[in-house]
Amino acid sequence: METRQGVSESNPQLVTLEDITAAAGRIQDLVLRTPLIALPHPQRPDEVLHCKAESLQPTGAFKLRGAYNAIAQVLDQARENGVVAQSSGNHARAVAWLAHRLDLHAVIVMPDVTPPVKIAAVRALGAEVELVPAAQRDIRAAELAADRGYVHVPPYDDLRIIAGQGTVGLELLEQLPDVDVVLVPVSGGGLISGISTAVKALSPTTRVIGVEPELAADAAQSLREGRRVSWEPELTYRTVADGLRTPALGVHPWEHVQRYVDDIVTVSEKQIYAAMRHLALSGRLVAEPSGAVAAAAWMHDLVPVDGTVAAVVTGGSVEPSLLASVLQQGEPSEILSR
């Protein structure tokens, strides 16, 4: 297939379909094969979005896939030395859950602005949590890995992580082989890298479109300008979608995004809230703000709707008070018009 500028056909830093298939076999004992949930459009009920409900994973998000694929390949070392990861919540919870299940010592570096519900969930699993300023989380995790010998399990910029997240795309194509458009939330890019690799290998004509908040649109700018752009944390941390606040795509994800992703669109904060409410009331799915952005783009006609459209609902770890506030708003059609 045609490749974007700067990406070689023989680039060794790209995950393959074989890598993703191997990951699927490696993680199947602990990772749920999530269902597709049909979500009717709030204004055009005959139109349906097929939601890949990763919010139903044991840890509440897709992150379990990549974390397990990475840890499983260095399990002996992880048991001897322990693991360290940096995350605003869902990757942290996945690593902590795996550490609990696999009897590993885990240290999780989390931004000090992480929602309390996510910090509490990690601690409840027995992991040690270290809170740091947002700009320091990657640095501190690397320091701990170097100083104490922990196995580092990065949240997205790792080929093993990308391959594990790609199993979402593998499953989706098995469940919905005629899908025309796949919508994927974008943060550091591990998920969309894996999904787009699987989708383009199995169904080259299917479009893969990323979605991110307007207030953290570094990936959209990167794709538009053809260069990897970084936003300052004080900008990306304005969005309620705390899982999508990463200031830049990872180096490995950027290579995949250039090659396989067709477009990246952005949604407003109000559109995210509207999607959260509609997913809960019409889709029976609790979604955190980050998990609702793909549905938000579809609801607000920001992406092509011809043919069969699927979206990944990436996570459901939402603060109860925020969810209650969202549910108390007006009907989705009223929110859409605001």
C-alpha positions as CSV (number, residue, x, y, z in Angstrom):
1,M,0.0,0.0,0.0
2,E,1.0,3.6,-0.4
3,T,3.1,4.9,2.5
4,R,3.4,8.4,3.9
5,Q,6.6,10.5,3.6
6,G,9.4,9.4,5.9
7,V,8.4,5.8,6.4
8,S,10.4,3.0,4.7
9,E,8.8,-0.2,3.4
10,S,11.5,-2.1,5.3
11,N,11.3,-0.1,8.5
12,P,12.1,-2.5,11.3
13,Q,10.3,-0.4,13.9
14,L,6.8,-1.4,12.6
15,V,4.7,-4.1,14.3
16,T,3.4,-6.8,11.9
17,L,0.2,-8.8,11.8
18,E,2.2,-11.8,12.9
19,D,3.3,-9.9,16.0
20,I,-0.3,-9.1,16.8
21,T,-1.5,-12.7,16.2
22,A,1.2,-14.0,18.5
23,A,0.2,-11.5,21.2
24,A,-3.4,-12.7,20.9
25,G,-2.4,-16.2,21.8
26,R,-0.1,-15.0,24.6
27,I,-2.8,-12.9,26.4
28,Q,-5.9,-15.0,25.9
29,D,-6.0,-16.6,29.3
30,L,-6.5,-13.3,31.2
31,V,-7.9,-10.8,28.6
32,L,-11.6,-10.7,27.7
33,R,-12.7,-10.9,24.1
34,T,-14.9,-7.9,24.4
35,P,-18.3,-7.7,22.6
36,L,-19.6,-5.2,20.1
37,I,-22.5,-3.1,21.4
38,A,-24.9,-1.5,18.9
39,L,-25.4,2.2,19.7
40,P,-28.2,4.1,17.8
41,H,-27.6,7.6,16.7
42,P,-29.4,10.1,19.0
43,Q,-31.0,11.9,16.1
44,R,-31.1,9.2,13.4
45,P,-32.0,5.9,15.2
46,D,-31.6,3.8,12.0
47,E,-27.9,4.6,12.0
48,V,-25.9,2.4,14.3
49,L,-22.3,2.6,15.7
50,H,-20.7,-0.7,16.6
51,C,-18.9,-0.1,19.9
52,K,-16.0,-2.4,20.9
53,A,-16.6,-2.4,24.6
54,E,-13.0,-2.4,26.0
55,S,-14.5,-0.8,29.1
56,L,-15.6,-4.3,30.1
57,Q,-12.1,-5.6,30.5
58,P,-11.3,-6.9,34.1
59,T,-9.3,-3.7,34.7
60,G,-11.9,-1.4,33.0
61,A,-9.8,-0.6,29.8
62,F,-7.9,-1.9,26.8
63,K,-4.6,-1.3,28.5
64,L,-4.5,-4.8,29.9
65,R,-3.8,-6.2,26.4
66,G,-0.5,-4.4,25.8
67,A,0.7,-4.6,29.4
68,Y,0.2,-8.4,29.5
69,N,1.9,-8.9,26.2
70,A,4.9,-6.9,27.3
71,I,5.2,-8.5,30.8
72,A,4.6,-12.1,29.5
73,Q,7.7,-11.9,27.4
74,V,10.0,-11.0,30.3
75,L,8.1,-12.7,33.1
76,D,11.1,-14.4,34.8
77,Q,12.9,-11.0,35.0
78,A,9.8,-9.3,36.3
79,R,9.3,-11.9,39.0
80,E,12.9,-11.4,40.2
81,N,13.1,-7.6,40.0
82,G,9.6,-6.2,39.9
83,V,8.0,-3.8,37.4
84,V,7.6,-0.1,37.1
85,A,5.1,1.8,34.9
86,Q,4.0,5.4,34.4
87,S,0.3,6.2,33.8
88,S,-2.6,8.5,34.5
89,G,-4.7,5.5,35.4
90,N,-5.7,2.7,33.0
91,H,-2.2,1.4,32.2
92,A,-1.4,1.8,35.9
93,R,-4.4,-0.3,36.8
94,A,-3.6,-2.9,34.2
95,V,0.0,-3.3,35.4
96,A,-1.1,-3.4,39.0
97,W,-3.7,-6.0,38.3
98,L,-1.2,-8.2,36.4
99,A,1.3,-7.8,39.2
100,H,-1.3,-9.0,41.7
101,R,-2.3,-12.0,39.5
102,L,1.3,-12.9,38.6
103,D,2.8,-12.2,42.1
104,L,5.1,-9.3,41.0
105,H,6.2,-6.3,42.9
106,A,4.9,-3.2,41.1
107,V,5.7,0.5,41.4
108,I,3.4,2.9,39.5
109,V,4.4,6.5,38.8
110,M,1.2,8.6,38.5
111,P,0.7,12.3,37.8
112,D,-0.5,14.1,40.9
113,V,-3.6,15.3,39.2
114,T,-4.8,11.8,38.4
115,P,-8.5,11.3,39.4
116,P,-8.6,9.8,43.0
117,V,-10.7,6.9,41.8
118,K,-7.9,5.7,39.6
119,I,-5.2,6.1,42.2
120,A,-7.3,4.2,44.7
121,A,-7.9,1.4,42.2
122,V,-4.2,0.9,41.7
123,R,-3.4,0.9,45.4
124,A,-6.2,-1.5,46.1
125,L,-4.4,-4.0,43.9
126,G,-1.3,-3.8,46.1
127,A,0.9,-1.7,43.9
128,E,3.1,1.0,45.3
129,V,2.1,4.4,43.9
130,E,4.4,7.4,43.6
131,L,2.7,10.7,42.7
132,V,4.8,13.3,40.7
133,P,4.1,16.4,38.7
134,A,2.7,15.5,35.3
135,A,5.9,16.6,33.4
136,Q,8.0,14.2,35.6
137,R,6.2,10.9,35.2
138,D,8.2,9.5,32.3
139,I,11.5,10.7,33.8
140,R,10.7,9.2,37.2
141,A,9.8,5.8,35.8
142,A,13.0,5.7,33.9
143,E,15.0,6.6,37.0
144,L,13.4,3.9,39.0
145,A,14.0,1.3,36.3
146,A,17.7,2.3,36.2
147,D,18.3,2.7,39.9
148,R,16.4,-0.3,41.2
149,G,16.5,-2.7,38.2
150,Y,12.7,-2.8,37.7
151,V,11.4,-4.1,34.4
152,H,9.9,-1.0,32.7
153,V,6.4,-1.4,31.2
154,P,5.8,1.8,29.2
155,P,2.3,2.8,28.4
156,Y,2.5,3.1,24.6
157,D,6.0,3.7,23.1
158,D,7.0,0.0,22.9
159,L,6.5,-2.5,20.1
160,R,5.2,-5.2,22.5
161,I,2.6,-2.8,23.9
162,I,1.5,-1.9,20.3
163,A,1.2,-5.5,19.3
164,G,-0.9,-6.3,22.4
165,Q,-3.2,-3.3,21.7
166,G,-3.5,-4.5,18.1
167,T,-5.5,-7.5,19.3
168,V,-8.4,-5.1,19.6
169,G,-8.3,-4.7,15.8
170,L,-7.8,-8.4,15.2
171,E,-11.0,-9.2,17.2
172,L,-12.9,-6.4,15.6
173,L,-12.3,-7.6,12.1
174,E,-13.3,-11.1,13.1
175,Q,-16.5,-9.8,14.6
176,L,-17.3,-7.2,11.9
177,P,-15.4,-8.2,8.7
178,D,-17.3,-5.7,6.5
179,V,-16.5,-2.6,8.6
180,D,-15.8,0.5,6.6
181,V,-14.6,2.9,9.2
182,V,-12.9,2.3,12.6
183,L,-12.7,5.2,15.1
184,V,-10.0,5.0,17.7
185,P,-9.2,7.4,20.6
186,V,-5.6,8.8,20.4
187,S,-3.2,9.6,23.2
188,G,0.3,8.3,23.0
189,G,-0.7,6.3,20.0
190,G,-0.2,2.7,21.1
191,L,-3.8,1.7,20.6
192,I,-4.3,3.2,17.2
193,S,-0.9,1.9,16.0
194,G,-1.8,-1.7,16.8
195,I,-5.4,-1.4,15.5
196,S,-4.5,0.3,12.3
197,T,-1.7,-2.3,11.6
198,A,-4.2,-5.2,12.1
199,V,-7.0,-3.5,10.1
200,K,-4.9,-2.4,7.1
201,A,-3.4,-5.9,6.9
202,L,-6.8,-7.7,6.9
203,S,-9.0,-5.1,5.2
204,P,-6.9,-2.5,3.4
205,T,-9.9,-0.4,2.2
206,T,-11.2,0.1,5.8
207,R,-10.5,3.6,7.0
208,V,-8.9,4.1,10.4
209,I,-9.6,7.5,12.0
210,G,-8.2,8.7,15.2
211,V,-10.1,11.0,17.6
212,E,-8.7,13.2,20.3
213,P,-9.9,16.3,22.3
214,E,-9.6,19.7,20.8
215,L,-7.7,20.7,24.0
216,A,-5.1,17.9,23.5
217,A,-4.8,17.8,19.7
218,D,-1.1,17.1,19.3
219,A,-1.6,14.0,17.2
220,A,-4.0,15.8,14.8
221,Q,-1.5,18.6,14.3
222,S,1.3,16.0,13.8
223,L,-0.6,14.2,11.1
224,R,-1.6,17.5,9.4
225,E,1.9,18.9,9.4
226,G,3.8,15.6,8.7
227,R,6.0,16.0,11.8
228,R,5.8,14.7,15.4
229,V,4.5,17.7,17.4
230,S,4.6,18.0,21.2
231,W,2.2,20.1,23.3
232,E,3.1,21.3,26.8
233,P,1.3,19.5,29.7
234,E,-0.4,22.6,30.8
235,L,-2.2,22.6,27.5
236,T,-3.2,18.9,27.3
237,Y,-4.2,18.8,30.9
238,R,-7.1,21.2,30.2
239,T,-9.3,18.4,28.8
240,V,-11.5,16.3,31.0
241,A,-10.3,13.3,29.1
242,D,-7.5,12.5,31.5
243,G,-6.4,9.4,29.6
244,L,-5.7,11.5,26.5
245,R,-3.5,14.1,28.0
246,T,-0.2,12.7,26.7
247,P,1.8,15.7,25.2
248,A,3.0,13.8,22.1
249,L,2.7,10.6,20.1
250,G,5.4,8.1,21.0
251,V,8.3,7.6,18.6
252,H,7.1,4.1,17.6
253,P,3.4,5.0,17.4
254,W,4.3,8.0,15.1
255,E,5.8,5.7,12.5
256,H,2.6,3.6,12.5
257,V,0.3,6.6,12.4
258,Q,2.1,8.0,9.4
259,R,1.8,4.7,7.5
260,Y,-1.6,3.4,8.4
261,V,-3.9,6.1,9.9
262,D,-6.2,7.9,7.4
263,D,-7.2,10.9,9.5
264,I,-7.4,12.3,13.0
265,V,-10.3,14.5,14.1
266,T,-11.0,16.4,17.3
267,V,-14.0,16.8,19.6
268,S,-15.0,19.4,22.1
269,E,-15.5,18.9,25.8
270,K,-19.3,19.3,25.4
271,Q,-19.3,16.7,22.7
272,I,-17.4,14.3,25.0
273,Y,-20.0,14.7,27.8
274,A,-22.9,14.2,25.3
275,A,-21.3,10.9,24.1
276,M,-20.7,9.7,27.7
277,R,-24.4,10.2,28.4
278,H,-25.6,8.6,25.2
279,L,-23.4,5.6,25.7
280,A,-24.7,5.1,29.2
281,L,-28.4,5.5,28.4
282,S,-28.7,4.0,24.9
283,G,-25.7,1.7,24.8
284,R,-25.7,0.5,28.4
285,L,-22.0,1.3,28.6
286,V,-20.3,3.4,31.3
287,A,-17.5,5.3,29.6
288,E,-14.9,7.6,31.0
289,P,-14.3,10.8,29.0
290,S,-11.3,9.3,27.2
291,G,-13.4,6.3,26.2
292,A,-16.2,8.3,24.8
293,V,-14.3,10.5,22.3
294,A,-14.7,8.1,19.3
295,A,-18.5,7.9,19.8
296,A,-18.5,11.7,20.2
297,A,-17.0,12.1,16.7
298,W,-19.6,9.8,15.2
299,M,-22.5,11.4,17.0
300,H,-21.6,14.9,15.9
301,D,-21.0,13.9,12.2
302,L,-17.3,14.6,12.3
303,V,-16.4,11.4,10.4
304,P,-17.8,9.6,7.3
305,V,-20.9,7.6,8.2
306,D,-21.5,5.8,5.0
307,G,-21.3,2.0,5.4
308,T,-20.5,0.2,8.6
309,V,-18.8,2.2,11.4
310,A,-17.1,0.9,14.6
311,A,-15.6,2.7,17.5
312,V,-13.5,1.6,20.4
313,V,-14.9,2.5,23.8
314,T,-11.5,2.3,25.5
315,G,-12.3,2.6,29.2
316,G,-14.9,3.0,31.9
317,S,-13.0,4.2,34.9
318,V,-15.0,7.4,35.5
319,E,-15.3,9.4,38.7
320,P,-18.8,8.7,40.1
321,S,-19.5,12.4,40.7
322,L,-18.6,13.2,37.1
323,L,-20.8,10.4,35.8
324,A,-23.7,11.5,37.9
325,S,-23.3,15.1,36.6
326,V,-23.3,13.9,33.0
327,L,-26.4,11.7,33.5
328,Q,-28.3,14.6,35.0
329,Q,-28.0,16.8,31.9
330,G,-30.6,17.1,29.2
331,E,-31.4,14.6,26.4
332,P,-28.5,13.9,24.0
333,S,-30.3,15.7,21.2
334,E,-30.5,18.8,23.5
335,I,-26.8,18.6,24.3
336,L,-25.9,18.2,20.6
337,S,-27.6,21.5,19.9
338,R,-25.8,23.5,22.6
